[in-house]
Amino acid sequence: MRFSLFVSLAALAVALLSGCGKPQAMPEVNAANCQIDKIMQIEDEATRREFGSRCSRRPVGPDTLPANPKKW
């Protein structure tokens, strides 16, 4: 009885700790990588959120503005 309980608890601990792996490397923040389809390809949710946040805070300058801005 005790042995099966010990084995069950050990298996549970291994299962819970196996998900604690190394986070996925974050790609470079640039116009090509900050497309929504590229962001959604990042599997690790924490990395995806951080990368999306960094993409939204990219500096806006002459190089990042659209070629034909809309005239309102």
C-alpha positions as CSV (number, residue, x, y, z in Angstrom):
1,M,0.0,0.0,0.0
2,R,2.7,2.5,1.0
3,F,4.8,1.6,-2.0
4,S,2.0,2.3,-4.5
5,L,1.3,5.6,-2.8
6,F,5.0,6.5,-3.0
7,V,5.1,5.6,-6.7
8,S,2.0,7.6,-7.4
9,L,3.3,10.7,-5.7
10,A,6.7,10.3,-7.4
11,A,5.0,10.0,-10.8
12,L,2.9,13.1,-10.0
13,A,6.0,15.1,-9.0
14,V,7.8,14.1,-12.2
15,A,4.8,15.0,-14.3
16,L,4.4,18.4,-12.7
17,L,8.1,19.3,-12.9
18,S,8.6,18.1,-16.5
19,G,6.7,21.2,-17.7
20,C,9.2,23.5,-16.1
21,G,11.6,23.6,-19.1
22,K,13.8,26.3,-20.6
23,P,11.8,29.2,-22.1
24,Q,11.9,29.6,-25.9
25,A,14.4,32.1,-27.2
26,M,12.8,35.4,-28.2
27,P,13.3,36.4,-31.9
28,E,14.6,39.8,-32.9
29,V,12.1,42.6,-32.7
30,N,11.8,44.0,-36.3
31,A,9.1,44.7,-38.9
32,A,9.3,41.2,-40.4
33,N,9.1,39.3,-37.0
34,C,6.3,41.6,-35.6
35,Q,3.6,40.3,-37.9
36,I,0.7,38.6,-36.2
37,D,1.3,35.2,-37.9
38,K,5.0,35.2,-36.7
39,I,4.0,36.1,-33.2
40,M,1.4,33.3,-33.0
41,Q,4.1,30.8,-34.0
42,I,5.9,31.3,-30.7
43,E,4.8,28.4,-28.5
44,D,5.7,29.6,-25.1
45,E,2.9,31.9,-23.9
46,A,5.1,34.1,-21.6
47,T,7.6,34.6,-24.4
48,R,4.8,35.3,-26.9
49,R,3.3,38.0,-24.6
50,E,6.7,39.6,-23.9
51,F,7.6,39.6,-27.6
52,G,4.2,41.1,-28.6
53,S,4.7,43.8,-25.9
54,R,8.1,44.7,-27.3
55,C,6.7,44.8,-30.8
56,S,4.0,47.2,-29.8
57,R,6.6,49.5,-28.3
58,R,8.9,49.7,-31.3
59,P,10.0,53.2,-32.1
60,V,8.2,55.0,-34.9
61,G,10.3,56.9,-37.3
62,P,10.8,57.6,-41.0
63,D,12.0,54.0,-41.6
64,T,9.0,52.4,-39.9
65,L,6.2,54.6,-41.3
66,P,4.1,53.3,-44.2
67,A,5.1,54.6,-47.7
68,N,1.6,55.9,-48.4
69,P,0.0,57.1,-45.2
70,K,-3.7,57.7,-45.3
71,K,-4.9,61.3,-45.6
72,W,-7.8,61.8,-43.3
